[in-house]
Amino acid sequence: MSWLENSILARMGVAGGRPGRTHALTEARQGRYHYVYGPYAEPVLTIEPGDVVVAETHDAFEGKIRSETDRPSEVLRFPYLNPQNGPIFVKGAEKGDCLAVHIKDIRPRGPQPVGTTCLITEFGGLVATGATALLNKPLPEKVKKLHVTVEEGVKWSDKITLPYEPFIGTIGTSPEIEAISSLVPDYYGGNMDLPDVAPGAVIYLPVNREGALLYLGDCHAIQGDGELCGVALEHPTHTTVQVDLIKDWTIAWPRLETEAFFMTIGSGRPMEDAARIAYRELVRWMASDWDFDEHEAYLLLTQCGKVRVGNMVDPKYTLGASIKRSIVGEPKGR
């Protein structure tokens, strides 16, 4: 039996993990892409729990960096980065519920070289920025355009080929009343840049208003922990997700389930606060759904908890705290 058949998605979802109708969210159907997460845009799709969406996502630059001679400072316009597909209205979703998004597939689209990474002036983990103001001169701008395929991976150079390890960099639901930049991660998800949000995983997102209003975009072909220079291998994609709804399962921060582990995700600054949020949420999840005493869960995670750094460059940093499925077993059902 596949682990998905016993997942939280399958046991608690309105559709029970069964796929419904498939919707094509093409560039034409999307129309204008969005640069904020918020409740003020009209939904581009209305779906039932269990429905599948195949979205044509843009890269983080909406295709504006076309060659290695382009200068990001000249062709990009902050804060218009991380274009998002959506919002997608999920029937029956109400505040206090949870969206369960099973990431089924991510494939590059468009003419090669389809992948883009670059150095951007005063942006990144090892440079001076507006928030960490130093007298160092900015790094020179540099662009790399790379061939990316599912079968052959990422051709970095004549000597180096990297595997194709795609994931959704930015995914989340609408806040209740705020409109927040798609560059920012927070309690609703957003720009978490967490490589575990990958095909095969199920991400659980809090519903803050009617219809949930799901956004997604900013898919990466591969990324190291921390997204060190601030720009992973950005690429446009065909991304396929199955969206289910869990009624009355109220979560404060995003959660993730895979065949190997359970994870809670926190975002904040400084980085230790993001880690604290993630671990606190995992302790509370273990207490509520595995009947651990919170102090016992705290002690156990001290011995075997794992931390994954999503990004260390965005307005808020993102970390995921996890524990292996083989250690805790399956959570209790309702």
Secondary structure, DSSP 8 states (H G I E B T S, - for coil): --GGGGSHHHHHSTTTT----EEEE-HHHH-S-BSEESS-S--SEEE-TT-EEEEEE--TTTT---STT--HHHH--TT--S-EEEEEEETT--TT-EEEEEEEEEEE-SSSS-EEEEEBTTBSTTS--SSS--SS-----EEEEE-EETTTEEE-SSS-EE----EEEEEEE--SS--EETT-EETTEES---TTS-TT-EEEEE--STT--EEEEEEES---TB-TTS---B--EEEEEEEEEETT---SS-EEE-SSEEEEEEEESSHHHHHHHHHHHHHHHHHHHS---HHHHHHHHHHH-EEEEEESSSSSEEEEEEEEHHHH------
